[in-house]
Amino acid sequence: MRSKKHYRGAAVLLAILVLSLGLPGCRGEDEDPTLRVGAQNYAEVIIMAYMAEALIEDRTDVEVEVVARLGSAAVLDQAMQTGDVDIGSLVFTGGSTGLMHPRMLEIVEDIRDPKWRDAATVFQFVKEHSPEALGRIWIDPLGYENTYAVVVKRDLAEARGLKRISDLKGMTGEMIIGMDDAYMDREIDGYYPLLDLYGLDPFKDTVSMQINLLYQALRDDQVTVGVAYSTDARIHAYDLVWLEDDLKLYPPFEAAYGVNLSVLDQVPEVPEILGVLSGKIDIDTIRRLNYEVDIEQRDHKEVALEFLKTHGYIE
């Protein structure tokens, strides 16, 4: 964990380091197509990356490589833009790979307009504008949202009467907030917009960490408030209370695969192949899959293949 006082700019540095050191080099035009599926560093996106790999390899002669543990959505987005990865697992409609992408925000007139809190409106927007603005298409959403979830320990929630984010007003000056590596610098729905919208005093301290460490930090009272992921099974496993976003800071975060336009020239059937999962992964399903990895400590690929075989997507 580290203090956020000197954070700004770190996300850009991380993207440069990952792209220069961690990803394979660019491919020549004459090479056989090998599709690369990029995923960030948490359970569900890696699970879904291995599902994409298995489905494409099962239904085509194309080899697929999973490039996992990219540090943030910004890193994944940059890797897709440079062609170092071809498919994003996952992109989220209201996030920085969708509505909140800088190139998409140039098209949005007023991000606070209530229409941007409607899931269907947001998906239609990113589906329509992403090909030209970002050079990618969206596969129809999987069937669940993974939004930010402001959480506290149950004993604190009960002692202080915390049910909504608004209930934190007047308390934050004595609290430490923990968040993932990208949250501080999110200009629309990050730390500072959270304070502004809800009229909260700055927290006593802000701490950045990998999302996998946040739940332990809450358990051990290293942080008082956490900005978690709503699909994470550890919210329930650690008996945390998810505070209601009563003023609607966060737009819809529907999960989907993003596919670079270049893939359509190489392997045009990819959208149809990945589309078999559209609408088939609800929030209870993804939480169960996350539980298998995060709590039961099973391998991501094993969990992905088990799901696909159980439901008849592959033999």
C-alpha positions in Angstrom: 0.0 0.0 0.0 1.1 3.6 -0.5 -0.1 7.0 0.1 -1.9 8.8 -2.7 -0.2 12.2 -2.0 2.2 11.8 -5.0 0.0 9.5 -7.0 -1.0 11.5 -10.1 0.8 10.3 -13.2 1.5 6.9 -11.9 -1.1 5.3 -14.1 0.6 6.6 -17.2 4.0 5.4 -16.0 2.5 2.0 -15.3 1.0 1.7 -18.8 4.4 2.6 -20.4 6.2 0.0 -18.2 3.7 -2.8 -18.9 3.6 -2.2 -22.6 7.4 -1.9 -23.0 8.3 -4.8 -20.7 5.4 -7.1 -20.3 3.7 -7.6 -23.6 4.9 -9.5 -26.8 6.1 -7.4 -29.7 3.9 -6.3 -32.5 3.2 -8.8 -35.2 4.1 -8.7 -38.9 1.4 -8.9 -41.6 2.7 -12.3 -42.8 2.5 -14.1 -39.5 -0.3 -16.6 -38.8 -3.0 -14.9 -36.7 -2.6 -15.5 -33.0 -5.3 -13.6 -31.1 -4.3 -12.1 -27.8 -6.9 -11.6 -25.1 -5.9 -8.9 -22.5 -7.1 -8.9 -18.9 -6.5 -6.9 -15.8 -5.3 -8.2 -12.5 -8.4 -9.6 -10.8 -10.4 -12.8 -10.9 -13.4 -12.3 -13.2 -11.6 -10.6 -16.1 -8.9 -13.4 -16.1 -11.6 -16.1 -15.9 -13.5 -14.5 -18.8 -10.3 -14.2 -20.8 -9.8 -17.9 -20.6 -13.4 -18.5 -21.6 -12.7 -16.4 -24.7 -9.6 -18.4 -25.4 -11.4 -21.8 -25.1 -14.4 -20.8 -27.2 -12.3 -19.3 -30.1 -9.9 -22.2 -30.1 -12.7 -24.7 -30.0 -14.6 -23.2 -32.9 -11.7 -22.1 -35.2 -8.1 -23.1 -36.1 -6.8 -19.9 -34.6 -4.4 -19.9 -31.6 -5.3 -17.7 -28.7 -3.0 -16.3 -26.0 -4.2 -14.8 -22.7 -2.2 -11.8 -21.6 -3.3 -11.5 -18.0 -2.5 -9.2 -15.1 -2.4 -5.9 -16.9 -2.4 -3.3 -14.2 -5.4 -1.2 -14.9 -8.2 -0.4 -17.4 -5.9 2.3 -18.8 -3.2 -0.3 -19.5 -5.7 -2.6 -21.2 -7.0 0.2 -23.3 -3.6 1.3 -24.4 -2.6 -2.3 -25.3 -5.8 -2.6 -27.4 -5.0 0.7 -29.2 -1.4 -0.4 -30.0 -2.6 -3.8 -31.2 -0.6 -5.6 -28.5 -3.8 -7.3 -27.5 -6.8 -7.9 -29.8 -9.6 -8.6 -27.4 -10.4 -6.9 -24.1 -11.6 -9.0 -21.2 -13.4 -7.2 -20.1 -14.6 -3.7 -21.1 -17.2 -2.0 -19.0 -19.8 0.3 -20.5 -19.6 3.2 -18.0 -15.9 2.8 -17.4 -12.7 4.2 -18.8 -12.8 1.7 -21.7 -16.3 2.9 -22.5 -18.3 6.0 -21.7 -15.5 7.5 -19.5 -12.8 7.1 -22.1 -11.3 10.5 -22.9 -12.2 10.1 -26.6 -15.8 9.2 -25.8 -16.2 12.0 -23.3 -15.4 14.4 -26.2 -18.7 13.3 -27.7 -20.7 13.5 -24.4 -22.4 16.9 -23.8 -23.1 16.5 -20.1 -21.9 13.5 -18.2 -24.2 14.4 -15.2 -27.3 14.1 -17.4 -29.5 11.4 -15.9 -29.6 9.5 -19.2 -26.0 8.4 -18.6 -27.2 6.4 -15.6 -29.4 4.2 -17.9 -27.7 1.0 -18.9 -29.4 0.7 -22.3 -28.5 4.3 -23.2 -24.9 3.9 -22.2 -24.5 0.6 -24.1 -26.0 2.0 -27.3 -23.7 5.0 -27.1 -20.5 3.0 -26.7 -21.6 0.5 -29.3 -22.3 3.2 -31.8 -19.2 5.4 -31.2 -16.5 2.9 -30.3 -15.6 1.7 -33.8 -14.7 5.2 -35.0 -13.4 6.7 -31.7 -11.6 3.6 -30.4 -11.2 1.2 -33.3 -13.1 -1.6 -31.6 -16.6 -3.1 -31.3 -18.5 -4.3 -28.3 -20.0 -7.7 -28.0 -23.5 -7.6 -26.3 -23.1 -7.5 -22.5 -22.6 -10.7 -20.6 -25.5 -10.0 -18.2 -24.1 -8.3 -15.1 -22.6 -5.1 -13.9 -19.4 -4.6 -12.0 -19.5 -1.2 -10.5 -17.6 0.4 -7.8 -18.9 -0.4 -4.3 -18.1 1.8 -1.3 -17.8 -0.7 1.6 -17.2 -0.8 5.3 -17.0 -3.5 8.0 -20.3 -4.5 9.4 -19.5 -3.6 13.0 -18.7 0.0 11.9 -21.8 0.2 9.7 -24.0 -0.9 12.6 -22.3 1.3 15.2 -22.4 4.5 13.0 -25.7 3.8 11.2 -24.1 3.6 7.8 -26.4 2.5 5.0 -25.7 5.0 2.2 -22.7 6.9 1.0 -24.4 10.1 2.2 -24.3 8.7 5.8 -20.5 9.2 5.7 -20.9 13.0 5.8 -19.1 14.5 8.8 -17.1 11.3 9.5 -14.6 11.1 6.7 -12.0 13.4 8.3 -11.2 10.6 10.8 -11.3 7.8 8.3 -8.8 6.2 5.9 -10.1 5.2 2.4 -8.5 2.4 0.3 -8.9 2.1 -3.4 -7.5 0.4 -6.5 -4.6 1.9 -8.4 -6.8 3.8 -10.9 -9.5 5.3 -8.6 -7.8 8.5 -7.4 -7.3 9.8 -10.9 -10.8 9.1 -12.3 -12.1 12.5 -13.2 -15.8 11.7 -13.4 -16.5 9.0 -10.8 -13.2 8.8 -8.7 -12.1 10.0 -5.3 -12.6 13.8 -5.9 -16.0 13.5 -7.6 -17.0 11.3 -4.7 -16.2 14.0 -2.2 -17.7 16.8 -4.4 -21.1 15.0 -5.1 -21.6 13.8 -1.6 -20.3 16.9 0.2 -17.7 14.9 2.1 -14.6 16.2 3.8 -11.3 14.8 2.6 -10.5 11.5 4.2 -7.7 11.5 6.8 -5.6 9.5 4.3 -6.0 7.8 1.0 -4.3 4.6 0.2 -3.8 2.9 -3.2 -3.3 -0.8 -3.5 -4.1 -3.7 -5.8 -7.7 -4.6 -5.5 -6.8 -8.1 -4.1 -5.2 -6.5 -1.0 -8.1 -4.2 -0.2 -10.3 -6.7 1.6 -7.5 -7.8 3.9 -6.7 -4.1 4.6 -10.4 -3.6 5.7 -10.4 -6.8 7.8 -7.2 -5.7 9.5 -8.4 -2.1 10.1 -5.6 -0.7 7.9 -8.3 1.2 6.0 -11.8 2.3 7.3 -13.6 2.6 4.0 -12.9 0.6 0.8 -13.8 1.2 -2.8 -14.4 -2.4 -3.9 -15.8 -4.1 -7.0 -19.5 -5.1 -6.7 -19.0 -8.6 -8.1 -16.3 -9.6 -5.7 -17.3 -12.5 -3.6 -15.0 -11.2 -0.8 -17.6 -8.5 0.0 -19.7 -11.3 1.4 -16.9 -13.5 2.6 -15.5 -10.7 4.7 -19.0 -9.6 5.8 -18.7 -6.1 4.5 -21.6 -3.7 4.0 -22.0 -2.1 0.6 -23.2 1.5 1.0 -25.9 2.6 -1.4 -24.8 5.1 -4.1 -27.8 7.2 -3.3 -26.8 10.2 -5.4 -25.9 8.0 -8.4 -22.2 8.9 -8.8 -21.5 5.7 -10.8 -22.9 5.1 -14.3 -23.8 1.6 -15.4 -20.8 -0.8 -15.7 -22.1 -3.6 -17.8 -19.4 -6.2 -18.6 -18.7 -7.1 -22.2 -15.9 -8.3 -24.5 -14.3 -5.6 -26.6 -12.8 -6.6 -30.0 -10.5 -4.6 -32.2 -11.7 -4.0 -35.7 -8.5 -5.6 -37.0 -9.8 -8.9 -35.7 -12.8 -8.8 -38.0 -10.5 -9.0 -41.0 -8.5 -11.9 -39.6 -11.1 -14.0 -37.9 -14.6 -12.5 -38.7 -16.5 -15.1 -36.7 -15.1 -14.0 -33.4 -18.0 -11.7 -32.5 -20.5 -14.5 -33.1 -18.3 -16.9 -31.0 -18.0 -14.6 -28.0 -21.7 -13.6 -28.4 -22.8 -17.1 -27.2 -22.1 -15.8 -23.6 -24.1 -12.5 -24.0 -26.8 -12.4 -21.4 -25.6 -15.7 -19.9 -23.5 -14.5 -17.0 -25.5 -12.9 -14.3 -24.1 -11.3 -11.1 -24.7 -14.4 -9.0 -22.8 -16.5 -11.6 -19.8 -14.3 -11.7 -19.7 -14.0 -7.9 -19.6 -17.8 -7.7 -16.8 -18.0 -10.3 -14.9 -15.3 -8.4 -15.4 -17.2 -5.2 -13.8 -20.3 -6.7 -10.7 -18.3 -7.5 -10.4 -15.8 -4.7 -11.7 -17.9 -1.8 -11.1 -21.5 -2.8 -7.8 -20.5 -4.5 -8.5 -22.5 -7.7 -6.9 -21.8 -11.0 -8.6 -19.2 -13.3 -8.4 -21.4 -16.4 -9.7 -24.4 -14.6 -12.7 -22.5 -13.3 -13.4 -21.1 -16.8 -13.2 -24.4 -18.6 -15.4 -26.1 -15.9 -18.1 -23.5 -16.5 -18.0 -23.9 -20.3 -18.1 -27.7 -20.1 -20.8 -27.8 -17.5 -23.1 -25.5 -19.6 -22.3 -27.3 -22.9 -20.3 -24.6 -24.6 -17.4 -26.9 -25.2 -16.9 -30.6 -24.8 
